[in-house]
Amino acid sequence: MRRTIAGHGRSGCNPMSLAFQTDGARAPVAAPALAAGEVHAWIIDLELAAGTLEDTELLTSLWERERAARLRRPLDRRRFLRGRAALRRVLSTYAGRPPAGLVLAADDQGRPFAPDLGHFDFNSSRSGNYATIAIARGGRVGIDIEAVEPGFPCRQLARSFFSAAENEVLDRLPPDRLAAGFFQAWVSKEACVKAWGMGLSLPLAGFDVEADPARPPALLHHRQSEAPLWLAALAGPVGHAVALAADRPIGPVRIMQLGYHDLAAGGRA
């Protein structure tokens, strides 16, 4: 998530276990098959089975560990490092190389990329103990996850970050639908910005997305300097909104939901 609106309780889910076929030594031997036009979305519970073997020292950079050390709460440090380690584990299955050797970099706008991925594009997001990772063959993708929290100051933040058109839609919603509309719009906007790769240079109020939760997510209006995008809502953890953005029509989306210990058990560094 690009702009922080978190800091409250999180809801849980029951992730299914996903076992990797490994070569018995270091890393998964192959990624799940990813056809052209298909998107893979990984949803990882970073807290499931806490206390299992930790491998974050091997799968994170010095910069990442230093950044984690600046976080105040041990819980936040653990989640951050597990999120980065999980990202390398997932990407390594597509790159075909051990996760410890996978280089993560960022372009001038801060958009992450992995040189070893070739024609695959990826994007990631984290909210509390859940990490999401989107993988596509060619093109650009963006993904965002956020907890839908009762009592959240939706109107206040919408006035600060959303466009006039989006605020008009939210103002027409009944009170019991406001949070659903706000968070659908929020994750949609974040996913768009991440797919465009604009970073903080693009204000969220500079384009319009669908804020009515009774309608499917969509990019309704954008500046001519930005490419058109397609949006989809993904089935995520209970009580969370997840949106996917892509620079081409979104075909089948395969969702893989698992716990961090399942991911770590699939292959060692």
C-alpha positions in Angstrom: 0.0 0.0 0.0 1.4 3.3 -1.1 -0.3 5.6 1.4 -0.7 4.4 4.9 -4.3 4.2 6.2 -3.7 1.1 8.4 -3.1 0.7 12.1 -6.2 -1.2 13.3 -7.1 -4.8 13.9 -7.0 -7.4 11.2 -9.4 -10.3 10.3 -8.3 -13.8 9.7 -8.8 -16.5 7.1 -8.1 -20.1 6.6 -5.4 -20.4 3.9 -5.2 -23.6 2.0 -1.8 -25.4 1.9 0.1 -25.4 -1.3 3.0 -27.8 -1.7 5.9 -27.1 -4.2 7.6 -29.9 -6.1 11.3 -29.3 -5.3 14.6 -30.6 -6.5 15.4 -31.8 -2.9 18.2 -29.2 -2.5 17.5 -25.6 -3.0 14.5 -24.1 -4.8 11.3 -25.1 -6.5 12.0 -26.5 -9.9 9.2 -24.8 -11.8 6.6 -22.1 -11.5 2.9 -22.9 -11.8 2.1 -22.7 -15.6 1.3 -19.1 -16.5 -0.4 -18.8 -19.9 -0.3 -15.6 -22.0 -3.1 -13.3 -20.8 -3.4 -15.1 -17.4 -2.5 -13.6 -14.1 -1.4 -15.3 -10.9 -2.3 -13.8 -7.6 -0.5 -15.1 -4.5 -2.1 -14.3 -1.1 0.2 -15.2 1.8 -0.6 -15.2 5.5 2.7 -14.0 7.1 1.7 -15.0 10.6 0.3 -18.5 10.0 2.3 -21.0 12.1 4.5 -18.4 13.7 7.5 -20.1 15.3 8.4 -22.2 12.3 11.9 -22.1 10.8 12.8 -18.6 10.0 14.8 -18.0 6.8 14.6 -14.2 6.5 18.3 -13.6 7.2 19.1 -15.6 4.0 16.4 -14.1 1.8 16.6 -10.4 2.6 19.2 -7.8 1.8 21.1 -5.7 4.3 19.1 -2.7 3.3 15.8 -4.6 4.0 17.1 -5.8 7.4 18.2 -2.3 8.3 14.8 -0.9 7.3 13.1 -3.6 9.4 15.2 -2.7 12.4 13.8 0.9 12.3 10.3 -0.4 12.8 9.2 -0.1 16.4 7.2 -3.3 17.0 8.7 -6.8 16.7 5.5 -7.9 15.0 6.0 -5.3 12.2 9.6 -6.2 11.8 8.7 -9.9 11.4 6.0 -9.2 8.9 8.1 -6.9 6.8 11.0 -9.4 6.6 8.7 -12.3 5.9 6.9 -10.3 3.2 10.2 -9.6 1.5 11.4 -13.2 1.9 8.0 -14.5 0.6 8.3 -12.2 -2.5 11.7 -13.7 -3.4 10.4 -17.3 -2.9 7.4 -16.7 -5.2 9.4 -14.9 -7.9 12.1 -17.5 -7.8 9.6 -20.1 -9.0 9.1 -18.0 -12.2 12.8 -17.0 -12.6 13.9 -20.7 -12.2 16.7 -19.8 -9.7 17.2 -20.0 -6.0 15.4 -17.2 -4.1 18.6 -16.2 -2.2 20.2 -15.2 -5.5 17.3 -13.2 -6.8 18.0 -9.5 -7.2 15.2 -7.0 -6.5 15.7 -3.5 -7.9 13.6 -0.4 -8.5 13.3 2.0 -11.4 13.5 5.8 -11.2 9.9 6.0 -10.0 10.4 3.4 -7.3 8.6 0.6 -9.1 10.2 -2.7 -8.2 11.4 -5.2 -10.8 13.6 -8.3 -10.9 16.1 -8.5 -13.8 16.0 -12.3 -13.7 12.3 -12.5 -14.4 12.6 -11.7 -18.1 9.2 -11.1 -19.7 7.3 -11.6 -16.4 6.0 -8.6 -14.6 5.1 -8.5 -10.9 3.7 -6.3 -8.2 3.2 -6.7 -4.5 1.3 -5.3 -1.6 1.0 -6.0 2.2 -1.6 -5.1 4.8 -1.0 -6.3 8.3 -0.2 -10.0 8.2 -1.2 -10.5 4.5 1.1 -10.2 1.5 -0.2 -10.2 -2.1 1.8 -10.8 -5.2 0.6 -10.5 -8.8 2.5 -12.1 -11.7 1.8 -11.6 -15.4 3.4 -12.7 -18.6 4.2 -9.5 -20.4 2.4 -6.2 -19.8 2.1 -4.4 -16.5 0.2 -5.3 -13.3 -0.5 -3.7 -10.0 -2.1 -5.1 -6.9 -3.3 -3.7 -3.6 -4.8 -5.2 -0.4 -6.4 -3.4 2.5 -8.6 -4.5 5.5 -12.2 -3.2 5.3 -12.7 -1.9 8.9 -15.9 -0.8 10.5 -15.8 2.7 11.9 -12.9 3.8 9.7 -13.0 7.5 8.8 -13.9 6.9 5.2 -15.4 10.2 4.4 -12.5 12.2 5.9 -9.9 10.3 3.8 -12.1 10.4 0.7 -12.2 14.2 0.9 -8.4 14.3 1.1 -7.5 11.7 -1.5 -10.4 11.0 -3.9 -11.7 12.9 -6.9 -14.9 15.0 -6.9 -16.7 12.3 -8.9 -15.7 9.5 -6.5 -16.9 11.6 -3.5 -20.2 12.2 -5.2 -20.7 8.4 -5.5 -19.7 7.8 -1.9 -22.0 10.5 -0.7 -25.0 8.7 -2.3 -24.2 5.4 -0.6 -26.2 4.2 2.4 -24.1 4.2 5.6 -23.8 0.4 5.7 -22.2 0.4 2.2 -19.8 3.4 2.6 -16.9 1.3 3.8 -17.2 -1.2 1.0 -17.3 1.6 -1.6 -14.4 3.5 -0.1 -12.1 0.5 0.2 -13.0 -0.8 -3.3 -12.0 2.6 -4.7 -8.9 2.8 -2.5 -7.4 -0.5 -3.5 -8.4 0.1 -7.2 -6.6 3.5 -7.2 -3.5 2.1 -5.6 -3.4 -0.8 -8.0 -3.7 1.6 -10.9 -0.8 3.8 -9.7 1.4 0.8 -9.2 0.6 -0.6 -12.6 1.4 2.7 -14.2 4.6 2.9 -12.1 4.0 6.6 -11.3 4.9 6.4 -7.6 4.0 9.4 -5.4 4.2 11.7 -8.4 0.5 10.9 -9.3 -2.1 12.1 -6.9 -5.0 9.7 -6.2 -7.5 12.5 -7.0 -6.1 12.8 -10.5 -8.2 10.0 -12.0 -11.5 8.3 -11.3 -12.4 4.7 -10.5 -15.7 3.0 -9.7 -16.6 3.7 -6.0 -20.0 2.0 -6.1 -19.6 -1.4 -4.5 -22.6 -2.7 -6.4 -20.6 -2.2 -9.7 -17.4 -4.0 -10.7 -14.1 -2.1 -10.3 -13.2 0.0 -13.3 -11.0 2.9 -14.3 -13.5 5.5 -15.4 -11.4 8.5 -16.3 -7.7 9.2 -16.6 -5.3 11.7 -18.0 -4.1 11.3 -21.6 -0.6 10.8 -20.4 -1.6 7.6 -18.6 -2.3 4.3 -20.4 -5.8 2.7 -20.0 -6.0 0.0 -17.4 -8.4 -2.8 -16.7 -9.4 -3.6 -13.1 -10.7 -6.7 -11.3 -11.7 -7.4 -7.7 -10.1 -10.6 -6.2 -11.4 -12.9 -3.6 -9.0 -12.3 -0.7 -8.9 -12.9 3.0 -12.2 -12.4 5.0 -12.7 -8.7 5.7 -10.2 -7.5 3.1 -10.5 -5.7 -0.3 -8.0 -6.8 -3.1 -7.8 -5.2 -6.5 -5.8 -6.1 -9.5 -4.9 -3.6 -12.4 -3.4 -4.5 -15.8 -2.6 -2.7 -19.0 -4.6 -5.2 -21.0 -8.0 -7.0 -20.6 -7.7 -9.3 -17.6 -8.2 -12.9 -18.4 -8.3 -15.8 -15.9 -6.8 -15.0 -12.5 -5.4 -18.0 -10.6 -5.4 -17.3 -6.9 -3.0 -19.2 -4.7 -3.6 -18.7 -1.0 -1.2 -20.2 1.6 0.6 -19.6 4.8 4.2 -18.4 5.1 5.3 -21.8 6.5 3.9 -23.6 3.4 5.8 -21.3 1.2 9.1 -21.7 3.1 8.6 -25.5 3.2 8.5 -25.6 -0.6 12.2 -24.9 -1.1 15.2 -23.7 0.8 17.4 -20.7 0.1 
